[in-house]
Amino acid sequence: MRKAFFFQTPNATEKTIVEMLFQRDSLIRQSQIVVDWLESIAKDEAGNFAENIEYYAKSVYWENTLHVLKQQRSGISGFSRQLVTELDPDAPIRQKMPLADLDREDDARFMKYLFALIRAGMTDKAQRLCERCGQAWRAATLEGWKLYHDPNLNGGSTLESIEGNPYRSVWKACCWRMAEDEQFNRYERAIYAALSGNQKQVSLSILKSIHYKPCLVHFSWTLEAIFEEMQATDKKVRQNIRHVCS
């Protein structure tokens, strides 16, 4: 049943495919109901995390590290250890150097609250929080899960807006690798593991202490696995059609 509609809608986008799956597959509908229920529980547990973190979050990213670097460049000495020399988001991983202690503590606290929002299904709120805390780049990384949809593929007299991520598979692979990289904060790994459906990483013992629901990962992964199966089938069908028509 999952394969039948591809011949009927050769221009189906990812969003269209998923909408059709929800209509035709009871397992997907049931899995989504469970996911919605578990997210509602997590939402109650999250409480006012976003408001709490904004109490101390600054619009300047890693301001303590920035202050130290400015002092060093002014010739002020007396710092006990070397920090990163650049402040782009990848600098600590790329240079394998630490941030100032206060920034590391702020980052850890921020990631914990951000993860609470993600597991509650409040991705939009998590993105707004990132932007208000000077991490617009992180808000963009939370955008990649959205399904691609181009309503113009089937024609029409009016040009409509395209939505979603056309490179969702690339984004997911990056999230998966981040979740596996032990250089990242455990909550940061948990965020990208949850977004990419990486069951192994999000179910690690380090996350059990924060009461993450393993079944939420399972049912979210079920939806993602079925979607990937359909993508693979769709690709094979399109290749066969091109071969027959050539």
N, C-alpha and C positions, 0 to 999 in steps of 0.2 A: 504493500500500500504506500509506503514512504517513497517508492521510486516512480510511481505511476505519473505524477503530475509534471515531471520534468519534460516529457514529450508534449504536454499540453501547453506549457508556458516556457518556451526556450529562452526568453529574455528575463526570467525571474531573477530578481536581486536577492541578496542575503535576507533582507527584511521580509520580502515577499515569501521566500522559502519557509522562514520560521512561522510566519502567520498561517501558511497552509498546513504546516506540521501541527500547529496547535489545533486547527480545525479537524484534522484527520486522525491524530494519534492520541489515544487516551492516556498512554504512559507519560507523554510530555505534559499534558494538562494536569495529571495527578502530581507529577514531580514539581511543577510550578506552584501548585497549591501548597505543598509541603514547604517549599522554599519561602513563599510569602508568609506562611505561618511562623516559621523559625525567625525570619527577619523581623516580624512584628514583636516577637519576644525580645530579640536583641535590641530593638528600638526602645522598648521600655527600660531595658537595663542601661542603655547609653545615657539616658537622662539628659542633662544639660552639659555634656562633655564639651561641645563646641564653644559654649559660652564660657566655660571654665578656662579653657586653654587660651581664649582671646584675652583673658585678664592679664596675662603676662607676655603673650606673643607680640613680637615687634614687626613692623613693616620692613625693617632692614634685616636682611638675611644674615645670620651668623655675625651679629654686631660685635660680640666680644672678641672674636678672632680678627675681625676688621680693625678693631681698636689696637690690638697688639701689633698687627702688621704695620699700621700707621706709625706707631711708636718706634718700631724697629727701623723703619725707613727714615725716621727723623734723627736716628743716631742714638736713641735711648737704649741702653743695655740692661742686663740683669735678669733676663728671662731664662728660666731653668731648662726649658726644652724647646726644640724646634717645632713649629706648627706648619700647616700647609702655607704655601706662598701664593696660591691663587684661590679665588673664591667662587669659581663656577661649580655647579652641582656635582660634577664628577671628580673634582679635585682630590678629596680625601682618598678615594679609591685609586685614582690614577697615580697620585704621588705617594700613596701608602704612608701618609702623614696625618696626624690627628688635628682636630679642631681644638679650640680653647675648651676647657672643662665645662664652663657654664653653657656653651653652645651645644656640647654633646649631651648634657643633661636636658636642655630644652628640646633638642631633636628627639631624644628618646621619649620624652613626655608627649610631644606632639604626635609622634608615630603611634603611640598607644591610643590616643584619642581618635586619631584618623582611622585606625583599624576598627575601633568601636563603631564608627559611622559606616564604614564599608560593609562590615558584617551585618549591619542593620538595614542594608539596602539603601542607605542615604548618600549615594554617590554625589548627587548634585550639591548637597550641603557640604560634603567633604571638599569638593572643588572650590566652593565659595570660601571655605575656611582657609584653604591653601592660598588663595589669592589675597585674602586679607592679611595673611601672615607673611607676605613677601615671597611666596613660593608658587607663582603662576605657572612655572615650568612643571611643577608636580601636578598641578590641576590638569595640565594638558596630558600627562601620562595616564590619568584616570579617565580620559575621554575615549581611549582607543577601543574599548569593548563594544561600542555602538555599531550596530549592523549597518552595512552599506546599502543605500537605496537611491537609485537614479530613476525618478518617475518619467524621465524623458525617453527612456529606451523604447517604449511602446508608442512613440509618436505623440501627437497632440499639437494644438495650435499655440499654446502658451508654454513658454519655457519655465519650468519649476525648479525649485532649489534642490540640490543634491544633499543628502544627509548621510551621516555615518562615516566609518573608516574603511576606505577601499583597500587598505593594507592591514586589515585586522589580523591576518595570520602572522605577519611580521611582528606586529605589536605583541601578540600573544607569545610568540617565541622569545621575545626580549623579556617579557614579564616572567616567563618560566625560568629563564636563566638567572634573573635577579633573585628569584625565590630560592634558587639552589646555591647562590653565592654567599658564603659565610662571612664575607667582609661587611655585609649590610646588617643594620640593626634588625633584631628578631621580629619586631613588629612591622618593619618595612618589608621584610621577606614574606611575612604573613599576608600583607596587603596584596602584593603582586602574585602570591600563590593562590589566594582566593579569586583574584580577577582572572587568572589564567587557568583555573581548574586543576592546579597542581596538588592533588590529594596528599601525596607523600609529605610534602613540605608543610602544608597547613595543618597536618595532623600530628606533627612532631610533639614530643613530650613537653617541649618548652612552651607550647601554646595551650596545653591542658590546664596550666595554672591560671589562664585568663578566661577559662570556661568557654572556649570556642566550641561550637556544636559540630562534631564530626559529621553528623547526618546532614547538616546544611551543606558541607563540602560535597558529600556524596550525591545529593540530589542536584546541586548546581553542576557537578561534573557530569551527571547523567544527561542533562540538557545539552551541555557542550559537546559531549561525545556523540550524541545523536546528530547534532548539527554538523559536526565534522564528517560523520559518515555520509550525510547527504551531500556535503560539498564534494567529497571524493567521488560519489556516484554521479553527481552532476558533471564533473570534469570528464569522467570517462564517457558518459553519454554524449557530451558535446564533441569529444574527439572522434567517437565512432560516427557521428553524423557528418562531420567534416570529411572523414575518410570515405564514407559512402558517396558523398556528393562530389568528391574530387575526381 
